[in-house]
């Protein structure tokens, strides 16, 4: 979906619905967020006192003005402290201010007219000019308007909230991904899914704080500053009007660019997802890339995608900068007018030089809070784009929704497929009117050329795919009545492409049965023909296999996967090309071992090499998604013009 198409989806109404869904993940943390809000309020209230010691130093120490001669009123929260200085000399006042300053530095880490905006508790990683690296900071978002002990406590407290919120949202997104039908990723990049889970989910942190904290804390700060300004500096009305005007000016500028920021944010995230996908594909296929001399070509693809990601992010930031400069130009003009009036008031004796220091500090406090409120909806558009990409995945129908509510305890007798057809989402017909039957204690084989539909048929048994037409029966009951999870627990599936995890040998085999003992693991490895090479590894069963089983050959990986399936307690075991990568001796040993396994479960074997399934109780020969012949090996070979016979002759050159 293009950025323009995605932007069109995110209307104002949808934006509000996405916000509501995102904030639902923050609701369990509401009490912690309330504490964070109270801490922020305390910090905001505390910084109101920071400029006043500077006024005391300028007016009553440098200019030696008596405390009671100031033309402006000290606000109620400062007046008691200033009253303690009434009888002190300028030197005594300076010492008292120094002591008070040391206290402020310890508690808040700041003092003076500009420090309230600059000395704050925050921590960010170095980030590049793209959305992905910036999201790392969003996943660790934490800050306080003050530093010192108060700021440190608030920073660490918020950091725990951020980690909990991101962990919950990211885990929910990943849990949804692993429940999606296996066909979902046939046409969708794994890299895009990784990007959504890792780099789009942190948008919830910024969205939560922007909507939960920024309006309240900033409004309180603006209200307090306006109140103090009105109380102490009402002699010049332009100062009051300027304080009231800052927030609306900042807000108006951002509302005009809402759609633009949303489009560019989506484009930036899509470009980042493409970069991640290119990297993922290059690494997964690194052997093919190197063997075919394609390293430079892949490097060129990655550089192009990476540059596009940076370019899209810079375009996004250009909007932020443009709006900020437009706001700043208007505010700068307003500042000139106020500056002129304040200077004139100082000359006229309505204000003191110390008052100018206080008003200067309050102006920047107002400016920061006004920009925070003004940019609120602006930032929401950027983060809603990421949230929407996550919810697109979470709204997809998953495997769990295709099952019923009953729990399947075990398969006691048989599995049947009745008149089943299946078409992929793009309309491609994979199976047509399939009838299949397998009983516990049997070996049933699926045979046919590549693309005949063998694996697709097998996927119907555990519910990896649901028939487009027809149905699957388990012990005479419609399989759709059972939950997908309980149904899959009854079917162990060994895929054609062996899946090996970055774990020990024992850990990989025990994935099929986490409660398995070491002896059971060893027995499964022996049956699968894997023990011979396992015992030669440095640490035997405890040897690490590397990412994707990089320390093993293809045949060794397959034997580990077979052992994993054998150790499972499932009554149905599906083996997809179990001997494709095995040498003849190992294949013969495995076939002999399978004879023992068939006595306690249903074996469904998908095979091209007919030597694997000669002894099968029933063979289903498939062509173009249909079962064209059914019978034992001897029965099918006996048909002079049979498709299975022709298949065997092509493989062996004889029908014996």
Secondary structure, DSSP 8 states (H G I E B T S, - for coil): --HHHHHHH--HHHHHHHHHHHHHHHHTTHHHHHHHHHHHHHHHHHHTTTTHHHHHIIIIIIS---GGG-SS---HHHHHHHHTTTT--HHHHHHHHHHHHHHHHHHHS--STTHHHHS-EE------SSHHHHHHHHTT--EES--HHHHHHHHHHHHHHHHHHHHHHHHHHHHHHTTS-GGGGTSS-HHHHHHIIIIITTHHHHHHHIIIIIHHHHHHHHHHHHHHHHHH-TTSHHHHHHHHHHHHHHHHHHHTTHHHHHHHHHHHHHHHHHHHHHHHHHHHTHHHHHHTT-HHHHHHHHHHHHHHHHHHHHHHHHHHHHHHHHHHHHHHHHHHHHHHHHHHHHHTTSS-HHHHHHHHHHHHHHHHHHHHHHTHHHHHHHHHHHHHHHHHHHTS--GGGGS-SB------SEEEEEEEEEE-TTS-EEEEEEEEEEETT-EEEEEESTTSSHHHHHHHHHTSS--SEEEEEETTEEGGGB-HHHHHTTEEEE-SS----SSBHHHHHGGG-TT--HHHHHHHHHHTT-HHHHTTSTTGGG-B--GGGTTS-HHHHHHHHHHHHHHS--SEEEEESTTTT--HHHHHHHHHHHHHHTTTSEEEEEESSGGGSTT-SEEEEEETTEEEEEE-HHHHHT-TT-HHHHHHHHHHSS--
